[in-house]
Amino acid sequence: MTAVARILLRRIALLVPLMLGIVLFVFLVMRFSDVDPASAFFQGANPTPQQLHDFRERNGLLDPLPVRYVHFVGDLLHGDLGTSALTRAPVADQVGTALPLTLQLTFLGLALAVVLALAGGVTAAVYRDRLPDQIIRVVSLVGVAAPGFWLALLMIQYLAVDQGWFPTGGYINPADSVTGWLKTMTLPAIALSLPVAAQLTRIVRTSVVEELDKDYVRTAIGSGLPPRVVVGRNVLRNALVNPLTVLGLRVGYLLGGAVVIETIFSLPGMGKLMIDAVQNGDPAVVQGVVLTTATGFVVVNLVIDILYLLVNPRLRAG
């Protein structure tokens, strides 16, 4: 078995206890919260104590916690996230409807952040201590300090309300209109990506500067290779290890930030679904959204580990 296969199998094996721990944490938090699933199910009505007791008994809420946890894990393995207390619909169906939009927003934000970070970080490193480097460093510092929701409100005011270039909110399915979809997703993606892009830009710059100071770069340029070829083929690949580490951690910010951004732009994604569930006291939906988001974060970090193998030959060598 190759070193790559061993590393991948080890990472995948670690996912099992990690996911069980996440499920246990979410299960305990929801069970010890003040929200009673029985009361949430009968909200808007006046159930009798007997009705509440029958509901708890029918749904296993009176069983010991270990038994309830085993049943809960079993339901998850069958794709059952529970039933919404508000709509009486399966939570899995609601998550399945909202998740594609959140994935679209997160992917667009991630792609934009990576492009901006690579362009800005490499440019700043190549022109270090000169005017382009100083401008990029100041802009990235401002971007790190600026919260995403503040940027979103500014863009709505100046680009949507004043200029009318983009809608202030809402969502258009790409199947109906690709142009309309781009217009509704541009501002949310920019607001979500800029803080991440600013942080990644500073890390890319530092990593590329460290690589440019190494002997093999001077040797390659001295032997007649064009600097852009050396930077693109060798320097950038070796410098991507540290930015990838931060990128894996920042994906959690993108998923969490999507909750706020979707609410500001009235996008019917996971964020809006969770906010509505919290406001309406729907614990099954909150639980389903949290578990889905946590699973997405774990999967993305597995992808980051695979990218490590592609850019770091020392890991591939075992």
C-alpha positions in Angstrom: 0.0 0.0 0.0 1.4 3.4 -1.0 2.0 6.2 1.5 -0.8 8.2 -0.1 -3.3 5.4 0.4 -2.2 4.9 4.0 -2.6 8.6 4.8 -6.1 8.7 3.2 -7.3 5.6 5.0 -6.0 7.0 8.3 -7.8 10.3 7.7 -11.1 8.5 6.8 -10.8 6.2 9.8 -10.5 9.3 12.1 -13.8 10.6 10.6 -15.9 7.9 12.4 -15.1 8.8 16.0 -15.0 12.5 15.1 -18.6 12.4 13.6 -19.8 10.3 16.6 -18.4 13.0 18.9 -20.1 15.8 17.0 -23.4 13.9 17.0 -23.1 13.3 20.8 -22.3 16.9 21.4 -25.2 18.2 19.4 -27.5 15.5 21.0 -26.6 16.5 24.5 -26.8 20.3 23.9 -30.3 19.9 22.4 -31.5 17.5 25.1 -30.3 19.9 27.9 -31.7 23.0 26.3 -34.8 24.8 27.5 -36.8 23.9 24.4 -39.2 21.0 25.0 -39.9 19.0 21.8 -43.4 18.1 23.1 -44.3 21.7 23.8 -42.8 22.8 20.5 -44.9 20.2 18.7 -48.1 21.5 20.3 -47.2 25.2 20.0 -50.2 27.4 19.3 -52.5 24.8 21.0 -53.3 24.0 24.7 -52.3 20.4 25.1 -53.3 18.5 28.2 -50.6 17.0 30.4 -51.8 13.6 29.2 -51.2 14.6 25.5 -47.7 15.8 26.3 -47.0 12.6 28.1 -48.3 10.5 25.3 -46.2 12.4 22.8 -43.0 12.0 24.8 -43.7 8.3 25.3 -44.5 7.8 21.6 -41.3 9.5 20.5 -39.0 7.9 23.1 -38.4 11.1 25.0 -38.9 9.2 28.3 -36.2 6.7 27.6 -32.8 6.9 29.3 -30.3 9.2 27.5 -28.0 6.4 26.3 -31.0 4.6 24.7 -32.2 7.8 23.1 -28.7 8.5 21.7 -28.5 5.0 20.1 -31.9 5.6 18.5 -30.8 9.0 17.4 -27.7 7.7 15.7 -29.7 4.9 14.1 -32.1 7.4 12.6 -29.3 9.5 11.3 -27.7 6.5 9.6 -31.1 6.1 7.8 -31.1 9.7 6.8 -33.8 10.7 9.3 -33.2 14.1 10.9 -36.6 14.2 12.6 -39.8 16.0 11.9 -40.3 19.8 12.0 -42.6 20.8 14.9 -43.8 23.8 12.8 -44.5 22.3 9.4 -44.8 18.6 10.3 -42.5 18.0 7.3 -39.3 15.8 7.5 -36.3 18.0 8.4 -34.2 16.1 5.8 -36.6 17.5 3.1 -36.2 21.1 4.4 -32.4 20.8 4.6 -32.3 19.2 1.1 -34.1 22.3 -0.2 -32.0 24.9 1.6 -28.6 23.2 1.4 -27.9 23.7 -2.4 -28.2 27.5 -2.1 -25.8 27.6 0.9 -23.4 25.3 -1.0 -23.6 27.7 -4.0 -22.9 30.7 -1.8 -20.0 29.0 0.1 -18.4 27.7 -3.1 -18.6 31.1 -4.7 -17.2 32.8 -1.6 -14.4 30.2 -1.3 -13.5 30.5 -5.0 -13.4 34.3 -4.9 -11.4 34.3 -1.7 -8.8 31.9 -3.2 -8.4 33.9 -6.5 -8.1 37.2 -4.7 -5.6 35.8 -2.1 -3.4 34.2 -4.7 -3.4 37.2 -7.0 -2.8 39.7 -4.1 -0.4 37.5 -2.1 1.9 36.6 -5.0 1.9 40.2 -6.3 2.8 41.6 -2.9 5.6 39.0 -2.5 7.1 39.6 -5.9 7.0 43.4 -5.4 7.8 43.3 -1.7 8.5 46.6 0.1 7.5 48.5 -3.0 4.3 50.4 -3.8 2.1 47.4 -4.9 3.1 45.5 -1.8 2.3 48.4 0.5 -1.1 49.0 -1.1 -2.0 45.3 -0.9 -0.9 45.0 2.7 -3.0 48.0 3.8 -6.0 46.8 1.9 -5.7 43.3 3.3 -5.4 44.7 6.8 -8.6 46.7 6.4 -10.3 43.6 5.0 -9.3 41.5 8.0 -10.7 44.1 10.4 -14.0 44.6 8.4 -16.8 42.2 9.4 -18.7 40.6 6.6 -22.1 41.8 7.7 -20.9 45.4 7.7 -19.5 45.0 4.1 -22.8 43.5 3.1 -24.8 46.5 4.4 -22.4 48.9 2.7 -22.7 47.1 -0.6 -26.5 47.0 -0.4 -26.6 50.7 0.3 -24.2 51.9 -2.4 -24.3 49.2 -5.1 -27.9 48.1 -4.8 -29.9 51.0 -3.5 -28.0 54.0 -4.8 -26.6 52.6 -8.1 -29.2 49.9 -8.7 -26.6 47.5 -10.2 -27.7 44.6 -8.1 -30.9 43.6 -6.3 -31.1 44.2 -2.5 -32.0 40.6 -1.8 -33.9 37.6 -2.9 -32.8 34.6 -5.0 -33.3 33.5 -8.6 -32.7 29.9 -9.5 -30.0 29.4 -12.1 -32.4 27.1 -14.0 -34.7 30.1 -14.5 -32.1 32.7 -15.3 -28.3 32.4 -15.1 -27.9 36.2 -15.3 -30.5 36.7 -12.5 -28.7 34.1 -10.4 -25.4 35.9 -10.8 -26.9 39.2 -9.8 -28.5 37.8 -6.7 -25.4 35.9 -5.6 -22.6 38.4 -6.4 -23.0 40.7 -3.4 -23.5 37.9 -0.9 -20.4 36.1 -2.3 -18.2 39.2 -2.1 -19.3 40.0 1.4 -18.7 36.5 2.5 -15.3 36.1 0.8 -13.5 39.4 1.4 -12.5 38.9 5.1 -11.2 35.4 4.2 -9.4 36.7 1.1 -7.7 39.4 3.2 -6.4 37.0 5.7 -5.3 34.5 3.1 -3.5 37.2 1.1 -1.3 38.0 4.1 -0.4 34.3 4.6 0.2 33.7 0.9 2.5 36.7 0.8 4.5 35.5 3.8 4.8 32.0 2.4 5.9 33.1 -1.1 8.5 35.6 0.4 10.0 32.7 2.4 10.2 30.6 -0.7 11.7 33.4 -2.8 14.6 33.7 -0.4 15.6 30.1 -0.7 18.7 29.0 -2.6 16.9 26.9 -5.3 15.0 30.0 -6.5 18.2 32.0 -7.0 19.8 29.0 -8.7 16.9 28.5 -11.0 16.7 32.2 -12.0 20.5 32.4 -12.3 20.4 29.4 -14.7 18.2 31.4 -17.1 14.7 30.4 -16.2 12.1 33.2 -16.4 11.1 34.4 -12.9 7.4 33.9 -13.6 8.1 30.3 -14.6 10.0 29.7 -11.4 7.3 31.3 -9.3 4.4 29.5 -11.0 6.0 26.1 -11.2 8.0 25.8 -8.0 7.6 28.7 -5.6 3.8 28.8 -5.6 3.4 25.1 -5.2 5.8 24.9 -2.2 4.2 28.0 -0.6 0.7 26.7 -0.7 1.0 24.4 2.4 0.5 27.1 5.1 -2.4 28.8 3.2 -4.1 25.5 2.8 -4.0 25.0 6.6 -5.7 28.4 7.1 -8.2 27.7 4.3 -9.4 24.6 5.9 -10.1 26.5 9.1 -11.7 29.4 7.3 -14.2 27.1 5.6 -15.9 27.0 9.0 -16.1 30.8 9.0 -17.6 30.7 5.5 -20.3 28.2 6.5 -21.1 30.1 9.7 -20.9 33.5 8.0 -23.4 32.2 5.4 -26.0 32.2 8.2 -25.7 36.0 8.7 -25.2 36.8 5.0 -28.2 34.8 3.9 -30.3 36.6 6.5 -29.2 40.0 5.3 -29.8 39.3 1.6 -33.0 37.2 2.3 -31.6 34.1 0.7 -33.6 30.9 1.5 -30.6 28.8 2.5 -29.5 27.0 5.6 -28.9 30.2 7.4 -32.4 31.5 7.0 -33.7 28.0 7.8 -31.9 28.0 11.1 -32.8 31.6 12.1 -36.5 30.8 11.4 -36.2 27.6 13.4 -34.7 29.3 16.4 -37.2 32.1 16.3 -40.2 29.7 16.0 -38.8 27.2 18.5 -38.3 24.3 16.2 -35.6 22.2 17.8 -35.5 19.4 15.2 -34.7 21.8 12.4 -32.0 23.6 14.4 -30.5 20.2 15.2 -30.6 19.1 11.5 -29.0 22.3 10.3 -26.2 22.1 12.9 -25.4 18.5 12.1 -25.4 19.1 8.3 -23.1 22.1 8.7 -20.7 20.2 11.0 -20.6 17.3 8.5 -19.9 19.7 5.7 -17.0 21.2 7.7 -15.5 17.8 8.3 -15.8 16.7 4.7 -14.2 19.9 3.5 -11.2 19.4 5.8 -10.8 15.9 4.4 -10.6 17.5 1.0 -8.0 19.9 2.3 -6.0 16.9 3.6 -6.1 15.4 0.1 -4.9 18.7 -1.3 -2.0 18.6 1.1 -0.9 15.3 -0.5 -0.9 17.0 -3.9 1.2 20.0 -3.0 3.5 18.5 -0.4 5.8 15.7 -1.8 7.2 15.0 1.7 3.8 13.7 2.8 3.5 11.6 -0.3 6.9 10.1 0.6 5.5 8.9 3.9 
